[in-house]
Amino acid sequence: MEKLDHDHIAKLFEVFESHKQVFFIMEYVNGDSLHGYLKMKPNRQMPELEAKFLWRQVVQAIHYCH
């Protein structure tokens, strides 16, 4: 994951572990979660054009990974 370099994938800088936990040092991504965003929308739904825009970013990131 440290080798990935794409606009729609949070960057991983470092990983280390203790005897109980694994820690990921990642890029800070500003903004609310999708869940929090949808809670503010009527009927917890986003407009179709917005959903298409977000879905396209997800697909581009997955395509890059492959």
N, CA, C, O and CB atoms as a CASP TS submission, in Angstrom:
PFRMAT TS
TARGET T0000
AUTHOR 0000-0000-0000
METHOD Language model
MODEL 1
PARENT N/A
ATOM      1  N   MET     1       0.817  -1.191   0.000  1.00  0.00           N
ATOM      2  CA  MET     1       0.000   0.000   0.000  1.00  0.00           C
ATOM      3  C   MET     1       0.866   1.263   0.000  1.00  0.00           C
ATOM      4  O   MET     1       0.435   2.306  -0.490  1.00  0.00           O
ATOM      5  CB  MET     1      -0.932  -0.006   1.202  1.00  0.00           C
ATOM      6  N   GLU     2       2.074   1.176   0.542  1.00  0.00           N
ATOM      7  CA  GLU     2       2.956   2.340   0.551  1.00  0.00           C
ATOM      8  C   GLU     2       3.340   2.776  -0.859  1.00  0.00           C
ATOM      9  O   GLU     2       3.703   3.934  -1.061  1.00  0.00           O
ATOM     10  CB  GLU     2       4.209   2.040   1.355  1.00  0.00           C
ATOM     11  N   LYS     3       3.267   1.883  -1.831  1.00  0.00           N
ATOM     12  CA  LYS     3       3.652   2.191  -3.206  1.00  0.00           C
ATOM     13  C   LYS     3       2.528   2.848  -4.003  1.00  0.00           C
ATOM     14  O   LYS     3       2.779   3.378  -5.086  1.00  0.00           O
ATOM     15  CB  LYS     3       4.094   0.932  -3.905  1.00  0.00           C
ATOM     16  N   LEU     4       1.307   2.828  -3.498  1.00  0.00           N
ATOM     17  CA  LEU     4       0.179   3.398  -4.232  1.00  0.00           C
ATOM     18  C   LEU     4       0.274   4.919  -4.255  1.00  0.00           C
ATOM     19  O   LEU     4       0.578   5.548  -3.242  1.00  0.00           O
ATOM     20  CB  LEU     4      -1.155   2.956  -3.606  1.00  0.00           C
ATOM     21  N   ASP     5       0.011   5.500  -5.423  1.00  0.00           N
ATOM     22  CA  ASP     5       0.046   6.954  -5.578  1.00  0.00           C
ATOM     23  C   ASP     5      -1.090   7.368  -6.503  1.00  0.00           C
ATOM     24  O   ASP     5      -0.923   7.432  -7.721  1.00  0.00           O
ATOM     25  CB  ASP     5       1.425   7.436  -6.137  1.00  0.00           C
ATOM     26  N   HIS     6      -2.245   7.648  -5.911  1.00  0.00           N
ATOM     27  CA  HIS     6      -3.427   8.004  -6.682  1.00  0.00           C
ATOM     28  C   HIS     6      -4.211   9.053  -5.909  1.00  0.00           C
ATOM     29  O   HIS     6      -4.246   9.019  -4.679  1.00  0.00           O
ATOM     30  CB  HIS     6      -4.305   6.755  -6.979  1.00  0.00           C
ATOM     31  N   ASP     7      -4.840   9.982  -6.616  1.00  0.00           N
ATOM     32  CA  ASP     7      -5.576  11.080  -5.971  1.00  0.00           C
ATOM     33  C   ASP     7      -6.714  10.599  -5.077  1.00  0.00           C
ATOM     34  O   ASP     7      -7.062  11.277  -4.110  1.00  0.00           O
ATOM     35  CB  ASP     7      -6.131  12.008  -7.023  1.00  0.00           C
ATOM     36  N   HIS     8      -7.298   9.448  -5.381  1.00  0.00           N
ATOM     37  CA  HIS     8      -8.471   8.982  -4.642  1.00  0.00           C
ATOM     38  C   HIS     8      -8.137   7.877  -3.637  1.00  0.00           C
ATOM     39  O   HIS     8      -9.038   7.185  -3.162  1.00  0.00           O
ATOM     40  CB  HIS     8      -9.522   8.484  -5.611  1.00  0.00           C
ATOM     41  N   ILE     9      -6.870   7.707  -3.312  1.00  0.00           N
ATOM     42  CA  ILE     9      -6.442   6.726  -2.320  1.00  0.00           C
ATOM     43  C   ILE     9      -5.573   7.444  -1.292  1.00  0.00           C
ATOM     44  O   ILE     9      -4.575   8.075  -1.640  1.00  0.00           O
ATOM     45  CB  ILE     9      -5.664   5.534  -2.989  1.00  0.00           C
ATOM     46  N   ALA    10      -5.966   7.342  -0.015  1.00  0.00           N
ATOM     47  CA  ALA    10      -5.178   7.968   1.053  1.00  0.00           C
ATOM     48  C   ALA    10      -3.798   7.317   1.093  1.00  0.00           C
ATOM     49  O   ALA    10      -3.673   6.096   0.993  1.00  0.00           O
ATOM     50  CB  ALA    10      -5.896   7.834   2.441  1.00  0.00           C
ATOM     51  N   LYS    11      -2.785   8.130   1.236  1.00  0.00           N
ATOM     52  CA  LYS    11      -1.407   7.628   1.226  1.00  0.00           C
ATOM     53  C   LYS    11      -1.039   7.004   2.581  1.00  0.00           C
ATOM     54  O   LYS    11      -1.398   7.513   3.642  1.00  0.00           O
ATOM     55  CB  LYS    11      -0.424   8.771   0.882  1.00  0.00           C
ATOM     56  N   LEU    12      -0.322   5.903   2.504  1.00  0.00           N
ATOM     57  CA  LEU    12       0.183   5.235   3.699  1.00  0.00           C
ATOM     58  C   LEU    12       1.657   5.586   3.816  1.00  0.00           C
ATOM     59  O   LEU    12       2.433   5.325   2.896  1.00  0.00           O
ATOM     60  CB  LEU    12      -0.038   3.672   3.638  1.00  0.00           C
ATOM     61  N   PHE    13       2.053   6.181   4.948  1.00  0.00           N
ATOM     62  CA  PHE    13       3.425   6.606   5.131  1.00  0.00           C
ATOM     63  C   PHE    13       4.267   5.584   5.891  1.00  0.00           C
ATOM     64  O   PHE    13       5.435   5.365   5.569  1.00  0.00           O
ATOM     65  CB  PHE    13       3.452   7.918   5.851  1.00  0.00           C
ATOM     66  N   GLU    14       3.668   4.967   6.892  1.00  0.00           N
ATOM     67  CA  GLU    14       4.452   4.057   7.719  1.00  0.00           C
ATOM     68  C   GLU    14       3.524   3.103   8.463  1.00  0.00           C
ATOM     69  O   GLU    14       2.372   3.431   8.747  1.00  0.00           O
ATOM     70  CB  GLU    14       5.334   4.844   8.716  1.00  0.00           C
ATOM     71  N   VAL    15       4.044   1.919   8.773  1.00  0.00           N
ATOM     72  CA  VAL    15       3.322   0.930   9.570  1.00  0.00           C
ATOM     73  C   VAL    15       4.269   0.418  10.643  1.00  0.00           C
ATOM     74  O   VAL    15       5.422   0.093  10.359  1.00  0.00           O
ATOM     75  CB  VAL    15       2.781  -0.245   8.682  1.00  0.00           C
ATOM     76  N   PHE    16       3.785   0.349  11.865  1.00  0.00           N
ATOM     77  CA  PHE    16       4.573  -0.283  12.921  1.00  0.00           C
ATOM     78  C   PHE    16       3.614  -0.968  13.875  1.00  0.00           C
ATOM     79  O   PHE    16       2.419  -0.673  13.896  1.00  0.00           O
ATOM     80  CB  PHE    16       5.470   0.756  13.673  1.00  0.00           C
ATOM     81  N   GLU    17       4.155  -1.888  14.666  1.00  0.00           N
ATOM     82  CA  GLU    17       3.280  -2.643  15.543  1.00  0.00           C
ATOM     83  C   GLU    17       3.886  -2.820  16.924  1.00  0.00           C
ATOM     84  O   GLU    17       5.104  -2.857  17.098  1.00  0.00           O
ATOM     85  CB  GLU    17       2.972  -3.988  14.939  1.00  0.00           C
ATOM     86  N   SER    18       3.003  -2.927  17.887  1.00  0.00           N
ATOM     87  CA  SER    18       3.391  -3.285  19.246  1.00  0.00           C
ATOM     88  C   SER    18       3.000  -4.745  19.437  1.00  0.00           C
ATOM     89  O   SER    18       2.584  -5.407  18.486  1.00  0.00           O
ATOM     90  CB  SER    18       2.706  -2.345  20.327  1.00  0.00           C
ATOM     91  N   HIS    19       3.128  -5.237  20.632  1.00  0.00           N
ATOM     92  CA  HIS    19       2.756  -6.632  20.851  1.00  0.00           C
ATOM     93  C   HIS    19       1.240  -6.835  20.824  1.00  0.00           C
ATOM     94  O   HIS    19       0.778  -7.975  20.766  1.00  0.00           O
ATOM     95  CB  HIS    19       3.316  -7.115  22.177  1.00  0.00           C
ATOM     96  N   LYS    20       0.443  -5.735  20.867  1.00  0.00           N
ATOM     97  CA  LYS    20      -1.010  -5.850  20.863  1.00  0.00           C
ATOM     98  C   LYS    20      -1.703  -5.172  19.674  1.00  0.00           C
ATOM     99  O   LYS    20      -2.839  -5.514  19.344  1.00  0.00           O
ATOM    100  CB  LYS    20      -1.543  -5.277  22.123  1.00  0.00           C
ATOM    101  N   GLN    21      -1.019  -4.206  19.026  1.00  0.00           N
ATOM    102  CA  GLN    21      -1.683  -3.398  18.010  1.00  0.00           C
ATOM    103  C   GLN    21      -0.785  -3.163  16.800  1.00  0.00           C
ATOM    104  O   GLN    21       0.441  -3.244  16.879  1.00  0.00           O
ATOM    105  CB  GLN    21      -2.115  -2.066  18.602  1.00  0.00           C
ATOM    106  N   VAL    22      -1.442  -2.869  15.675  1.00  0.00           N
ATOM    107  CA  VAL    22      -0.754  -2.445  14.462  1.00  0.00           C
ATOM    108  C   VAL    22      -1.164  -0.996  14.210  1.00  0.00           C
ATOM    109  O   VAL    22      -2.347  -0.665  14.289  1.00  0.00           O
ATOM    110  CB  VAL    22      -1.103  -3.377  13.227  1.00  0.00           C
ATOM    111  N   PHE    23      -0.196  -0.134  13.909  1.00  0.00           N
ATOM    112  CA  PHE    23      -0.453   1.285  13.687  1.00  0.00           C
ATOM    113  C   PHE    23      -0.158   1.639  12.233  1.00  0.00           C
ATOM    114  O   PHE    23       0.879   1.256  11.691  1.00  0.00           O
ATOM    115  CB  PHE    23       0.399   2.156  14.644  1.00  0.00           C
ATOM    116  N   PHE    24      -1.076   2.374  11.607  1.00  0.00           N
ATOM    117  CA  PHE    24      -0.910   2.859  10.246  1.00  0.00           C
ATOM    118  C   PHE    24      -0.809   4.379  10.309  1.00  0.00           C
ATOM    119  O   PHE    24      -1.715   5.035  10.823  1.00  0.00           O
ATOM    120  CB  PHE    24      -2.092   2.400   9.320  1.00  0.00           C
ATOM    121  N   ILE    25       0.272   4.945   9.799  1.00  0.00           N
ATOM    122  CA  ILE    25       0.431   6.394   9.701  1.00  0.00           C
ATOM    123  C   ILE    25       0.041   6.761   8.272  1.00  0.00           C
ATOM    124  O   ILE    25       0.735   6.433   7.310  1.00  0.00           O
ATOM    125  CB  ILE    25       1.918   6.863  10.054  1.00  0.00           C
ATOM    126  N   MET    26      -1.096   7.454   8.166  1.00  0.00           N
ATOM    127  CA  MET    26      -1.663   7.734   6.848  1.00  0.00           C
ATOM    128  C   MET    26      -1.879   9.232   6.645  1.00  0.00           C
ATOM    129  O   MET    26      -1.869  10.019   7.591  1.00  0.00           O
ATOM    130  CB  MET    26      -2.985   6.984   6.669  1.00  0.00           C
ATOM    131  N   GLU    27      -2.070   9.590   5.404  1.00  0.00           N
ATOM    132  CA  GLU    27      -2.390  10.963   5.018  1.00  0.00           C
ATOM    133  C   GLU    27      -3.692  11.393   5.695  1.00  0.00           C
ATOM    134  O   GLU    27      -4.638  10.610   5.786  1.00  0.00           O
ATOM    135  CB  GLU    27      -2.508  11.091   3.471  1.00  0.00           C
ATOM    136  N   TYR    28      -3.734  12.633   6.165  1.00  0.00           N
ATOM    137  CA  TYR    28      -4.957  13.189   6.724  1.00  0.00           C
ATOM    138  C   TYR    28      -5.895  13.550   5.585  1.00  0.00           C
ATOM    139  O   TYR    28      -5.503  14.242   4.646  1.00  0.00           O
ATOM    140  CB  TYR    28      -4.659  14.427   7.610  1.00  0.00           C
ATOM    141  N   VAL    29      -7.124  13.086   5.667  1.00  0.00           N
ATOM    142  CA  VAL    29      -8.131  13.400   4.655  1.00  0.00           C
ATOM    143  C   VAL    29      -9.205  14.235   5.330  1.00  0.00           C
ATOM    144  O   VAL    29      -9.962  13.740   6.166  1.00  0.00           O
ATOM    145  CB  VAL    29      -8.738  12.097   4.009  1.00  0.00           C
ATOM    146  N   ASN    30      -9.263  15.502   4.960  1.00  0.00           N
ATOM    147  CA  ASN    30     -10.200  16.439   5.557  1.00  0.00           C
ATOM    148  C   ASN    30     -11.619  16.164   5.069  1.00  0.00           C
ATOM    149  O   ASN    30     -11.819  15.759   3.924  1.00  0.00           O
ATOM    150  CB  ASN    30      -9.795  17.880   5.235  1.00  0.00           C
ATOM    151  N   GLY    31     -12.572  16.377   5.915  1.00  0.00           N
ATOM    152  CA  GLY    31     -13.969  16.237   5.521  1.00  0.00           C
ATOM    153  C   GLY    31     -14.701  15.244   6.402  1.00  0.00           C
ATOM    154  O   GLY    31     -14.117  14.604   7.276  1.00  0.00           O
ATOM    155  N   ASP    32     -15.977  15.135   6.151  1.00  0.00           N
ATOM    156  CA  ASP    32     -16.847  14.266   6.931  1.00  0.00           C
ATOM    157  C   ASP    32     -16.860  12.863   6.324  1.00  0.00           C
ATOM    158  O   ASP    32     -16.433  12.667   5.186  1.00  0.00           O
ATOM    159  CB  ASP    32     -18.278  14.846   6.998  1.00  0.00           C
ATOM    160  N   SER    33     -17.341  11.917   7.073  1.00  0.00           N
ATOM    161  CA  SER    33     -17.502  10.560   6.547  1.00  0.00           C
ATOM    162  C   SER    33     -18.730  10.522   5.639  1.00  0.00           C
ATOM    163  O   SER    33     -19.577  11.412   5.704  1.00  0.00           O
ATOM    164  CB  SER    33     -17.636   9.518   7.706  1.00  0.00           C
ATOM    165  N   LEU    34     -18.826   9.512   4.808  1.00  0.00           N
ATOM    166  CA  LEU    34     -19.999   9.345   3.957  1.00  0.00           C
ATOM    167  C   LEU    34     -21.235   9.177   4.830  1.00  0.00           C
ATOM    168  O   LEU    34     -22.296   9.718   4.518  1.00  0.00           O
ATOM    169  CB  LEU    34     -19.828   8.131   3.008  1.00  0.00           C
ATOM    170  N   HIS    35     -21.103   8.434   5.919  1.00  0.00           N
ATOM    171  CA  HIS    35     -22.233   8.233   6.829  1.00  0.00           C
ATOM    172  C   HIS    35     -22.706   9.570   7.405  1.00  0.00           C
ATOM    173  O   HIS    35     -23.905   9.850   7.413  1.00  0.00           O
ATOM    174  CB  HIS    35     -21.841   7.268   7.970  1.00  0.00           C
ATOM    175  N   GLY    36     -21.776  10.393   7.885  1.00  0.00           N
ATOM    176  CA  GLY    36     -22.129  11.695   8.435  1.00  0.00           C
ATOM    177  C   GLY    36     -22.758  12.610   7.393  1.00  0.00           C
ATOM    178  O   GLY    36     -23.697  13.349   7.687  1.00  0.00           O
ATOM    179  N   TYR    37     -22.240  12.553   6.192  1.00  0.00           N
ATOM    180  CA  TYR    37     -22.769  13.366   5.092  1.00  0.00           C
ATOM    181  C   TYR    37     -24.210  12.965   4.777  1.00  0.00           C
ATOM    182  O   TYR    37     -25.081  13.818   4.609  1.00  0.00           O
ATOM    183  CB  TYR    37     -21.884  13.220   3.831  1.00  0.00           C
ATOM    184  N   LEU    38     -24.447  11.652   4.701  1.00  0.00           N
ATOM    185  CA  LEU    38     -25.789  11.184   4.366  1.00  0.00           C
ATOM    186  C   LEU    38     -26.799  11.480   5.473  1.00  0.00           C
ATOM    187  O   LEU    38     -27.985  11.662   5.197  1.00  0.00           O
ATOM    188  CB  LEU    38     -25.761   9.695   4.083  1.00  0.00           C
ATOM    189  N   LYS    39     -26.341  11.528   6.715  1.00  0.00           N
ATOM    190  CA  LYS    39     -27.246  11.850   7.823  1.00  0.00           C
ATOM    191  C   LYS    39     -27.821  13.257   7.685  1.00  0.00           C
ATOM    192  O   LYS    39     -28.906  13.537   8.196  1.00  0.00           O
ATOM    193  CB  LYS    39     -26.515  11.715   9.161  1.00  0.00           C
ATOM    194  N   MET    40     -27.095  14.150   6.993  1.00  0.00           N
ATOM    195  CA  MET    40     -27.555  15.534   6.823  1.00  0.00           C
ATOM    196  C   MET    40     -28.506  15.683   5.631  1.00  0.00           C
ATOM    197  O   MET    40     -29.145  16.725   5.485  1.00  0.00           O
ATOM    198  CB  MET    40     -26.355  16.464   6.643  1.00  0.00           C
ATOM    199  N   LYS    41     -28.607  14.674   4.792  1.00  0.00           N
ATOM    200  CA  LYS    41     -29.442  14.741   3.589  1.00  0.00           C
ATOM    201  C   LYS    41     -30.869  14.283   3.886  1.00  0.00           C
ATOM    202  O   LYS    41     -31.083  13.426   4.744  1.00  0.00           O
ATOM    203  CB  LYS    41     -28.834  13.882   2.466  1.00  0.00           C
ATOM    204  N   PRO    42     -31.849  14.857   3.173  1.00  0.00           N
ATOM    205  CA  PRO    42     -33.233  14.387   3.334  1.00  0.00           C
ATOM    206  C   PRO    42     -33.321  12.895   2.975  1.00  0.00           C
ATOM    207  O   PRO    42     -32.790  12.467   1.950  1.00  0.00           O
ATOM    208  CB  PRO    42     -34.210  15.223   2.441  1.00  0.00           C
ATOM    209  N   ASN    43     -33.975  12.132   3.801  1.00  0.00           N
ATOM    210  CA  ASN    43     -34.121  10.675   3.601  1.00  0.00           C
ATOM    211  C   ASN    43     -32.782   9.961   3.502  1.00  0.00           C
ATOM    212  O   ASN    43     -32.709   8.834   3.011  1.00  0.00           O
ATOM    213  CB  ASN    43     -34.928  10.398   2.344  1.00  0.00           C
ATOM    214  N   ARG    44     -31.705  10.627   3.976  1.00  0.00           N
ATOM    215  CA  ARG    44     -30.344  10.055   3.942  1.00  0.00           C
ATOM    216  C   ARG    44     -29.945   9.582   2.536  1.00  0.00           C
ATOM    217  O   ARG    44     -29.295   8.550   2.371  1.00  0.00           O
ATOM    218  CB  ARG    44     -30.245   8.878   4.925  1.00  0.00           C
ATOM    219  N   GLN    45     -30.349  10.358   1.542  1.00  0.00           N
ATOM    220  CA  GLN    45     -30.024  10.036   0.154  1.00  0.00           C
ATOM    221  C   GLN    45     -29.336  11.224  -0.494  1.00  0.00           C
ATOM    222  O   GLN    45     -29.681  12.375  -0.224  1.00  0.00           O
ATOM    223  CB  GLN    45     -31.296   9.644  -0.638  1.00  0.00           C
ATOM    224  N   MET    46     -28.354  10.939  -1.356  1.00  0.00           N
ATOM    225  CA  MET    46     -27.716  12.020  -2.101  1.00  0.00           C
ATOM    226  C   MET    46     -28.269  12.040  -3.514  1.00  0.00           C
ATOM    227  O   MET    46     -28.727  11.015  -4.021  1.00  0.00           O
ATOM    228  CB  MET    46     -26.173  11.857  -2.117  1.00  0.00           C
ATOM    229  N   PRO    47     -28.230  13.194  -4.148  1.00  0.00           N
ATOM    230  CA  PRO    47     -28.695  13.280  -5.533  1.00  0.00           C
ATOM    231  C   PRO    47     -27.903  12.331  -6.438  1.00  0.00           C
ATOM    232  O   PRO    47     -26.732  12.049  -6.182  1.00  0.00           O
ATOM    233  CB  PRO    47     -28.577  14.727  -6.047  1.00  0.00           C
ATOM    234  N   GLU    48     -28.547  11.850  -7.484  1.00  0.00           N
ATOM    235  CA  GLU    48     -27.934  10.865  -8.370  1.00  0.00           C
ATOM    236  C   GLU    48     -26.627  11.368  -8.989  1.00  0.00           C
ATOM    237  O   GLU    48     -25.665  10.605  -9.082  1.00  0.00           O
ATOM    238  CB  GLU    48     -28.906  10.487  -9.470  1.00  0.00           C
ATOM    239  N   LEU    49     -26.573  12.621  -9.408  1.00  0.00           N
ATOM    240  CA  LEU    49     -25.348  13.143 -10.022  1.00  0.00           C
ATOM    241  C   LEU    49     -24.189  13.142  -9.027  1.00  0.00           C
ATOM    242  O   LEU    49     -23.049  12.859  -9.395  1.00  0.00           O
ATOM    243  CB  LEU    49     -25.581  14.565 -10.556  1.00  0.00           C
ATOM    244  N   GLU    50     -24.483  13.458  -7.774  1.00  0.00           N
ATOM    245  CA  GLU    50     -23.447  13.421  -6.739  1.00  0.00           C
ATOM    246  C   GLU    50     -22.956  11.995  -6.508  1.00  0.00           C
ATOM    247  O   GLU    50     -21.756  11.752  -6.381  1.00  0.00           O
ATOM    248  CB  GLU    50     -23.978  14.015  -5.426  1.00  0.00           C
ATOM    249  N   ALA    51     -23.903  11.058  -6.456  1.00  0.00           N
ATOM    250  CA  ALA    51     -23.552   9.649  -6.251  1.00  0.00           C
ATOM    251  C   ALA    51     -22.697   9.145  -7.416  1.00  0.00           C
ATOM    252  O   ALA    51     -21.740   8.402  -7.198  1.00  0.00           O
ATOM    253  CB  ALA    51     -24.832   8.783  -6.104  1.00  0.00           C
ATOM    254  N   LYS    52     -23.025   9.533  -8.629  1.00  0.00           N
ATOM    255  CA  LYS    52     -22.230   9.123  -9.799  1.00  0.00           C
ATOM    256  C   LYS    52     -20.810   9.666  -9.709  1.00  0.00           C
ATOM    257  O   LYS    52     -19.849   8.966 -10.026  1.00  0.00           O
ATOM    258  CB  LYS    52     -22.894   9.606 -11.103  1.00  0.00           C
ATOM    259  N   PHE    53     -20.682  10.918  -9.275  1.00  0.00           N
ATOM    260  CA  PHE    53     -19.374  11.543  -9.139  1.00  0.00           C
ATOM    261  C   PHE    53     -18.509  10.775  -8.135  1.00  0.00           C
ATOM    262  O   PHE    53     -17.350  10.465  -8.411  1.00  0.00           O
ATOM    263  CB  PHE    53     -19.525  13.010  -8.704  1.00  0.00           C
ATOM    264  N   LEU    54     -19.089  10.471  -6.962  1.00  0.00           N
ATOM    265  CA  LEU    54     -18.347   9.730  -5.939  1.00  0.00           C
ATOM    266  C   LEU    54     -18.036   8.309  -6.390  1.00  0.00           C
ATOM    267  O   LEU    54     -16.933   7.811  -6.165  1.00  0.00           O
ATOM    268  CB  LEU    54     -19.136   9.698  -4.635  1.00  0.00           C
ATOM    269  N   TRP    55     -19.008   7.652  -7.028  1.00  0.00           N
ATOM    270  CA  TRP    55     -18.796   6.284  -7.486  1.00  0.00           C
ATOM    271  C   TRP    55     -17.689   6.225  -8.533  1.00  0.00           C
ATOM    272  O   TRP    55     -16.898   5.281  -8.551  1.00  0.00           O
ATOM    273  CB  TRP    55     -20.093   5.705  -8.055  1.00  0.00           C
ATOM    274  N   ARG    56     -17.631   7.219  -9.396  1.00  0.00           N
ATOM    275  CA  ARG    56     -16.576   7.256 -10.422  1.00  0.00           C
ATOM    276  C   ARG    56     -15.194   7.316  -9.762  1.00  0.00           C
ATOM    277  O   ARG    56     -14.258   6.666 -10.227  1.00  0.00           O
ATOM    278  CB  ARG    56     -16.774   8.476 -11.370  1.00  0.00           C
ATOM    279  N   GLN    57     -15.063   8.093  -8.680  1.00  0.00           N
ATOM    280  CA  GLN    57     -13.788   8.171  -7.968  1.00  0.00           C
ATOM    281  C   GLN    57     -13.414   6.826  -7.363  1.00  0.00           C
ATOM    282  O   GLN    57     -12.249   6.431  -7.395  1.00  0.00           O
ATOM    283  CB  GLN    57     -13.852   9.236  -6.874  1.00  0.00           C
ATOM    284  N   VAL    58     -14.385   6.132  -6.817  1.00  0.00           N
ATOM    285  CA  VAL    58     -14.127   4.800  -6.248  1.00  0.00           C
ATOM    286  C   VAL    58     -13.671   3.842  -7.335  1.00  0.00           C
ATOM    287  O   VAL    58     -12.705   3.104  -7.146  1.00  0.00           O
ATOM    288  CB  VAL    58     -15.389   4.247  -5.546  1.00  0.00           C
ATOM    289  N   VAL    59     -14.350   3.846  -8.459  1.00  0.00           N
ATOM    290  CA  VAL    59     -13.995   2.953  -9.575  1.00  0.00           C
ATOM    291  C   VAL    59     -12.607   3.288 -10.109  1.00  0.00           C
ATOM    292  O   VAL    59     -11.834   2.378 -10.412  1.00  0.00           O
ATOM    293  CB  VAL    59     -15.039   3.057 -10.711  1.00  0.00           C
ATOM    294  N   GLN    60     -12.276   4.559 -10.229  1.00  0.00           N
ATOM    295  CA  GLN    60     -10.945   4.943 -10.698  1.00  0.00           C
ATOM    296  C   GLN    60      -9.858   4.441  -9.745  1.00  0.00           C
ATOM    297  O   GLN    60      -8.809   3.976 -10.192  1.00  0.00           O
ATOM    298  CB  GLN    60     -10.853   6.470 -10.847  1.00  0.00           C
ATOM    299  N   ALA    61     -10.098   4.530  -8.453  1.00  0.00           N
ATOM    300  CA  ALA    61      -9.119   4.054  -7.470  1.00  0.00           C
ATOM    301  C   ALA    61      -8.956   2.547  -7.560  1.00  0.00           C
ATOM    302  O   ALA    61      -7.833   2.044  -7.507  1.00  0.00           O
ATOM    303  CB  ALA    61      -9.541   4.453  -6.047  1.00  0.00           C
ATOM    304  N   ILE    62     -10.054   1.821  -7.696  1.00  0.00           N
ATOM    305  CA  ILE    62      -9.974   0.363  -7.820  1.00  0.00           C
ATOM    306  C   ILE    62      -9.261  -0.018  -9.109  1.00  0.00           C
ATOM    307  O   ILE    62      -8.435  -0.931  -9.113  1.00  0.00           O
ATOM    308  CB  ILE    62     -11.382  -0.267  -7.783  1.00  0.00           C
ATOM    309  N   HIS    63      -9.570   0.671 -10.202  1.00  0.00           N
ATOM    310  CA  HIS    63      -8.911   0.393 -11.480  1.00  0.00           C
ATOM    311  C   HIS    63      -7.406   0.606 -11.356  1.00  0.00           C
ATOM    312  O   HIS    63      -6.625  -0.198 -11.864  1.00  0.00           O
ATOM    313  CB  HIS    63      -9.488   1.288 -12.598  1.00  0.00           C
ATOM    314  N   TYR    64      -6.991   1.681 -10.686  1.00  0.00           N
ATOM    315  CA  TYR    64      -5.581   1.957 -10.483  1.00  0.00           C
ATOM    316  C   TYR    64      -4.909   0.810  -9.721  1.00  0.00           C
ATOM    317  O   TYR    64      -3.793   0.408 -10.051  1.00  0.00           O
ATOM    318  CB  TYR    64      -5.401   3.282  -9.730  1.00  0.00           C
ATOM    319  N   CYS    65      -5.586   0.296  -8.718  1.00  0.00           N
ATOM    320  CA  CYS    65      -5.019  -0.801  -7.916  1.00  0.00           C
ATOM    321  C   CYS    65      -4.796  -2.061  -8.748  1.00  0.00           C
ATOM    322  O   CYS    65      -3.860  -2.818  -8.487  1.00  0.00           O
ATOM    323  CB  CYS    65      -5.939  -1.121  -6.737  1.00  0.00           C
ATOM    324  N   HIS    66      -5.626  -2.286  -9.721  1.00  0.00           N
ATOM    325  CA  HIS    66      -5.488  -3.469 -10.568  1.00  0.00           C
ATOM    326  C   HIS    66      -4.513  -3.231 -11.679  1.00  0.00           C
ATOM    327  O   HIS    66      -4.272  -4.123 -12.492  1.00  0.00           O
ATOM    328  CB  HIS    66      -6.821  -3.878 -11.140  1.00  0.00           C
TER
END
